[in-house]
Amino acid sequence: MQTPIGRPARRTVAAATLALLAACGPLPWPRGSETDLRPPGIEDVSVTGPGSLVIAFDEEAGLDIGTLRIEPALQVREVSPPGLTVTVGVDTQSPGREYRLEATARDGRGNSTTFLAGFYGFNPTVPRVIVNEFTPRGSTAHPDLIELKALADGDMGGLALYVGTPGCFDARLVFPSFEVRRGSFILVHCRPSGDPAEVDETGDPDVSGGIDASPSARDFWLRGGQGLGGNNGVISVYERPGGPIIDGLLYSNRTSDSDDRYRGFGTSDVLERAEELARDGGWHIAGALVAPEDGISPEGSTATRSLCRSSTSADTDGRTDWHIVPTRGSTFGADNSDEAYAPATPVP
């Protein structure tokens, strides 16, 4: 389950994408009038268990149960009474599966609106994963690549990897449901060629072909992906779209003095992503505001000199966890090398 490449609209509702389909709403009523012609607004749709989800409104409202439909089909078993939140009991959801809910909400004055919301099936066994290795300066022979490592057993269904952050990203991959074991690796190929052999692996890790496919790791291909930014960017992993962050990183070869705009990050997109990553607790920053100097420097990295976590890393969510390996020292699909790249000393 992947989104098209491109800048998404800003999130106005956490955990769901809401589209009002009816009740365009009246013109604003004069201030001081007691007449209420405004339909209820939907603020959030979130899964709270394998057989339940909660819809939050901006005023007390209820659902017309006869209009409530979920696709792929989930039988609705019960709906709680009207309130600021309404709980919907359903059949057991498939972990990480994408669903669409359509229903009509009505407030106490009879104002109604029909809405469409998306949500992902509840996953009771989300594994702890980290971004373990990446190459932002790939080549034709070795395109940009991200490695995830599972630190616990679990189901990957619904986990979302962003080239960026949920509020601003270039590409997103929402993983389907499949089991991972502690210590296993998942490779996300960020610039696929379109080769039919580039198959996503939810089972046998030796099924996929394509450039740099690993026989020992699960390979996934970021469809339509254009790679990572070579000089600075953000990679992040969340439990699900709209869910809490699991891991992330900021990398940059710039400084706060690189330019007068965007605090040195060069573009508003990278600044916005860095701010969101820090705000969500995915990256440690030294000062009150995130700066390029807080990131991992990619200088010296190449298509075969990847950026790796050290085996002794305490996962501080900071740049000191990382190093660049020597030429041909990348270890995608296997444990990282602790050997660090040492640039040649210039001859006087």
N, C-alpha and C positions, 0 to 999 in steps of 0.2 A: 504494500500500500504506500504509494509515493505521491507526493504532490508535484504539480508542474513546476518547472524551474522559473524563477522570477520573484520579484519582491511581493510579498503577500500584503493584504490589507492589515492595518493594525488590529490587534485583538480588542474587541469591545466587550466580549463575554468570555470568562474563563471556562475552559474545559469543553466548550461547544461553539459551533458556528451557527448563528441564528439568522434566519431570513424571514421577515414578516411577509406573509402572503396575502393578507386581507386586512380589512379595517385600516384604511389609509389614515384614519384619524381626522377629527374635525379641526377647523380653524381654532386658534387659541381663544378661549372664552375670556371675556373682560374680567380683570382683576376684581376680586371681591365677590364674584358670583358663586353661589353654592352649587350650581349645576355642574355635574361631572360627566363629561362626554369622552373622557380619555380612556382607552382600553388599557388593560394591565400590560406592563412590560415584563419581558422574560430576562432575568439577569444571569442565570446560570443553569446548566443541566449537568449533573455529575453522577457518576456511578458510586454507590456506597456499599455494594456487596454483589455477590454473584447473581442474586435475584432481585435487585432493587436499584432504583435510581431516584434522584431528588431534583425537582424543578423549583427554582427560586424565582419569586416575582417581586416587583417593586411596590406592590400593594396586595392586600388579601384577595386571593382569587382561587377559583377551582377549575377543574378540567371537565369538559364534556366527554365522558368516557366513550360515548358512541362514535366520537370523531378520532379517538386515539389509535394510531397505527404505527407499527415499528417494522422496518425492513432492514435486512432480512427478517423474516417473520419471527417475532417473539410473542407468545401469548401473554396478554395482560390479565393478571389474576386479581388485582385489587388496586384501588386508588384511594388515598387518604382524603379526609374532608378538606374543604377550602382553608387556606391560610397563606402566610407569606411563603411557605414552602409546602409542596405537595409531593408525597412519596408514591411512587408507582411500583407495585410488585409485579415481576415478570418471571417467565421461565429462565432457567440458568443461562447466562450469557457465555459465549465463546470468548476466552481470553484474547484481548487485543483486536477482536473483530470490529470492523466499522459498521455502525448502525445509523439509521435515519429515523427520527421520530417526528410524526406530524400529529397535531392536536389543536383543539380550540380551547382557549382560556377565557374565563368570564368572571368579572368582578361582581360585587354585590348590587350594583346599579344596572347590571345587564349589559355593560359594555364588553365587547368581546374582540378577540384577535386570534387569527389562525397563524400558527408558526411552524417552522421546520427546524429541527435541531439535530446535530450530529454528535454521537458519543462513541467511545470505544469500550468493548466488553471488559468487565471487571477481571483483573488478573490477581489472584490471591498469592502468587509466588513470584513476584518480581525479583530477579536476581540483582545483586550488587555488581555493577560492571564499571570499568574505568577505561578511558582512552589511554592506550598503552604505548602506542607508537604511531607516527604519521610522517608523511612526506608531502610538504607543500610546494616543492620545486621539482616535480617529476619531469619525465621526458617521454618521448614517443615509445621508447623501449620499456620504460618503467613509469607509468602514469601515477598521478597523485593517489595516495592510499591512506586509509585510516584503519588502525587495528584496535578492536575492543577486546578486553580480557575479562572473563567472568571470575569474580571472587567468591561466588557462592552458586549452588545449584538453583535452578529456577526455570521459569517460562518467559521467553522473550516477547510474548504477544503484547503488542501495544507500545513497547518502548520506542521512543522517537529520537533519532539522531538528526541533528541540524548542522548544516554548514552555515553557521550563524547562531541565532537564538530564536525562540518561538515568535517573538515580536517582529523580527527582521531576519530573513534568511534567504540564501540563494538556492538551497535545495534541502529536502527533508526526506528521510526514510522512516516509515513506521513499520516495525518488524512484525511479520506474521507470527502465529503461535508455533513455537518449537522449544524443546527442552535443551538446556545447556548444563554442563557439569562444571564444577569449580576447576579453574585452571585452563578451561578451553578458550579458544580464540575465534573471533569473528572479524573478517576483513571486509571493509566497504571500499569498493573501487569507485573513485570519484569522477573518473573520466572514461566511461566504457566506450568501446569502439562500435558496438552494435553487432558484434559477432554472435551468431546463434548459440555458440558454445558457452556464452556468458550466462549461466543459469544460476539463479538464487538457490542456495542450499539450506533446506530446513531439515534434511536427514543426512544422507551419506556426504561427508565433506570432500569426497573425491569425484563428484559428479561434474562439477563446473570446469569448463576450459577457459580460454581467454588469457590475456597477458597477465602474468603474475598470480594466476589462480593457485591456491595452495591445496595440496593433497591432505593437509593435516588440520585445516581451519575451515569454518563455514564461510563461503564467499557470497557476498551480495554486491549487486551492481546498481549504482545510483543512476537510474534511467534518465538520460538527457543531461546528466551532470557535466559541468564545464570545469571541474577541478577546484582546487583551493587557491586562495590568494597567495602569491609567492612571498610577499613581504609582511603582511599582517592580516590577522583574521581571528575568528572565534569558532570553536567546535564545541558542541554541547550535546548532552544526552539527558532526556527527561523520562520519567516513569511512563508517561503517555502525553499526547497533546493536551495541554492545559493542566498537567500534573506537576509534581515537584521535581526539582533537578536531581539527577544522580551524579553527574560528573561534567566537567567542562574544562576548557583551557583557552588562554589568550596568548597569541604569539605576535611579535612585532619587531621589526628592525629599525623603527623610528624612535624619535625622542619628542618630548614635549615642545622642543624648539624647532621641530622639523618644518612647521609652518604656523601661520597665525590663526588658522581656523581649525575647528574640530579637535582642539587640545593636542595637536600634533599627529593625530591618527590618519590624517590625509583625506578621509571621507566621512560624511555624516553617518553612513551605514555602519562602518567599523566602530565609530564612537558609540553609537546607539547599542550595538551588540555587546561591546565591552561593558557598558554601563548596566545592561540587563543581566549579564553573566555575574557581575559583582553583586548586584542587588539581590539576585536569587541565591547568593551564597556559594556560587560555583568557582570563585577565584578570589584569592587573597590579594589585597592591594595595600600599598605602604601608606598612602595618605588618605585624605577625605574624599578625593576624586580619583577615579581610575586614570592611569597614564600609560603611554606606550612602554615606559620603562618597567612597568609591572609584568609585562609579557615575556615569554620565552623568545630569545632571539633566534631567528632562523638562519642568521649569517653563518656561512660555512656548510650549510646543508645542501645536498644535491639529490639526484634521483636515487642514488645508492648510499648516501650518507643521511639516514633518517634521524628524526628526533625521537628519543626513547626515554622512558622512565627508567631510573636507576633501580636495581634490585633492592637497594637499601632505602629507597624512597619511603617516607612516612606518609605520603599522599597529603602534603600540606596545602594542596591547591595553589601552589606557587611555582615560580620558574626554577627554584633550586632543586625540584624533583627531577629535572630533565637535563639531558646532555645530547650531543650529536656524536654518532658513532663514526668510525673511520670509513674510508671508501670501501664499498661492497660489504659494509658491516651491518646492513639492515637485516632484521630477523623476523620479518612478518610471518605469523603463523607459528612462532616458537618463542621461547623465553628470550628476553632482551640481553644484548651484550652490554657489559659495563665499561667496555673499552671506549675511551673518548677520543674524538678527533682533535689532533693538535696541528694547527696551521704551521706551515713551514716558516722558519725565521728568515726574514729578508736578508740578503747578503749586503753588507755595508758598501 
